[in-house]
Amino acid sequence: MINRHMGRRLDRRDVLKLGAGGAAMAAVAGFGAGAAQAQAKMVLKATDVHPTGYPTVAAVEAMGKKLETATNGRLSIQMFPSMQLGGEKEMIEQAQVGALQIARISVGPMGPLVPEFNVFNLPFVFRDVTHMEKVIDGPIGTELLDKLSKHPTAGLIGLCYMNAGQRHVYNSKKPITKVEDLKGLKIRMMGNPLFVDTMNALGGNGVAMGFDQLINGMQTGVVDGAENNEPSYDSGQHYRYAKYYSKTGHLMIPEILVFSKKSFEAMSKDDQALIVKVSKEAQMDQRKLWYQREQESLKKMIAAGAIVNEVSDKAPFQAAVKSVWDKYGAQHKALIERISAVK
Ligand code: GTR
């Protein structure tokens, strides 16, 4: 597999060969005893679809520095940014088998695994960013992370959340100011049927595709555009292919940091607790970086030629996605009510 933007992409064999973390893990398994576990040096492999300098990448790197300091260099993080280990689907698979330890992904693809996460994926579920932050920082956020960690087959530990702003539609044809404007546009959506249904309900044609396939999809006209927050649009230089960026704000999906359950269970209780602690700090560290980056990205993309427009009346967009709420929300009524009760 070749990643056009990054040179050769690593395949699973490379990941296993590369695995400083994996080697340490093998040593741990060999020693078996708790004391040996507590001392084994481990390089935790982390990955992100975004490049170095992106808020999520920077926050996980800072987490690695904290681990190094707290353990005198025994635990550290090696970051593989920019989709070097594949898209989010591949990242999840590698974390499940312990070929990497930390994957920073969107809650988006988690819905099919832990259905409650689809509540965060419902269009217009949060009133605003403050509401979303209160939910992820509070008991509901913790409950959903625990659901993932306790899932019998997911093979992942849910560590923390991160901010990802609001998602807005962008395309190469025209600005979207009203819901009818989406008609006939092929818009790339994340790999979760809920999102394709959302775009279709809005009148567009939702096309499920990995983030790693998107530039190619826009270049070849398989899609006319996609939807994402300002920092993703800017850092992926998507304005080069789809210059109309319309602030539909239809989704506000938090990010999630997951840890390989296989790797986690091989670590000492103290190390596990330390990882949980630094990840909670990372949730807040990333937030500060996020707000700065959103502003910077907005300026950069406009300077690069993006044409940004506000969407003044969101009510028709909200009305159009009722079928999505009926299909994916009906079984989570109580959770939805709890979310809307968060003030
Ligand atoms: C970004 C998010 C990524 C990925 C991407 C996508 O906002 O940070 O994790 O989910 O969107 O659209 O696939």
Boltz pocket constraint, residues with backbone or C-beta under 6 A from the ligand:
constraints:
  - pocket:
      binder: B
      contacts: [[A, 49], [A, 88], [A, 104], [A, 105], [A, 106], [A, 108], [A, 164], [A, 190], [A, 209], [A, 210], [A, 211], [A, 227], [A, 228], [A, 229], [A, 232], [A, 255]]
      max_distance: 6.0
